[in-house]
Amino acid sequence: MLGRMLLVIACMVTLNGCEKIAVLSTPAKQPHASHTPLANLAEKNFWKTLHQGDYNKLPETTKLLTAAYLENPNDPQLAAHLGFVHIWKITERAREKNIPPTITDEITLATHYFKEAVELDPQDARYQGFLGDSMLVSGKISHDERQEVRGYFQLKRAIALWPEFNYFTGGYVMSDLDSHSDRFKEGLEWQWKTLDLCTGTTINRNDPDYRPYLALETTKGRKRACWNSWIAPHNFEGFFLNMGDMLTKQGNWQTAIKIYNNAKLSKTYSTWPYRNMLERRIQNVKKNVGYFQQKNAHSADKAILFNSGNGCAACHQN
Ligand code: HEC
């Protein structure tokens, strides 16, 4: 009753005030998990595609998830997984034969779905981090500096919620920037911070040997983001691959070799589909300084992980 009266008064004053009150007095979208056969099928298919690193199956997987989402647009996980398939599509675009300009629509869709997921489940720090990444990239593509700034602060919020995961997530998108820029340097600093948090020490930046910390491995709590898991079976290897690439791009190839070598400490290194890629990087590390600094790389070996066409599969493919 009072809300209705305020609305009448506000509408007499300004249209803007009227809108604000009308929105605030309307219930927000509520989360509601889906367990229908279609939702179960879409989810099962999603994990299979991700764990097989099967980029070519993305159209089919996206179709199923979208159908499940339309059946119940209140499921935070379906919304988030739609965000993930769209961001995967654009991140690994180097796999496309011809990259169409419409590939950029993928980041618009990713931003939209991650925003929905965050609204429905604000506690999931992973959705928060990927929303920040999507906003940053879409701002960059559309030359909207304010959107980039919003994305950056969204990332800072996500880092505060789960630093072991989101220092990586945030710094990873920044690996694409000019290696002399402040943002690139900050992105690399965030990788070091991940290692400090994961080891509970200040890691020696001249000799970042990870062997003393292997006993800390866990699949529980926040620190699980430091190791391999069912969700990200080669997270450990992929993390060190990206960090080695960022150091190489900065010209610090001596430390890059030591960081790359840490990937080999994983118990499942020998089954990692990208181990040869890592070993070629160690061999070509000096030449790669120049290659990684170029804007348009022409092969996976000459591009940083983020632009290599394996930017998601490196950690998620079994
Ligand atoms: C350095 C390794 C790494 C890279 C690269 C990476 N991820 Fe992840 N990803 C992780 C980790 C670690 C988690 C958190 C797992 C957990 O919650 O225990 C995660 C979580 C996820 C999830 C789980 C969401 C859920 O509902 O449980 C999805 C989906 C995902 N990532 C997709 C992607 C996509 C798509 C890309 C590429 C744009 C990507 N990841 C890049 C390591 C990585």
Residues whose N, C-alpha, C, O or C-beta is under 5 A from the ligand:
A	BS01	HEC	F84 I87 W88 T91 R224 A225 S229 I231 A232 N235 G238 F239 G311 C312 C315
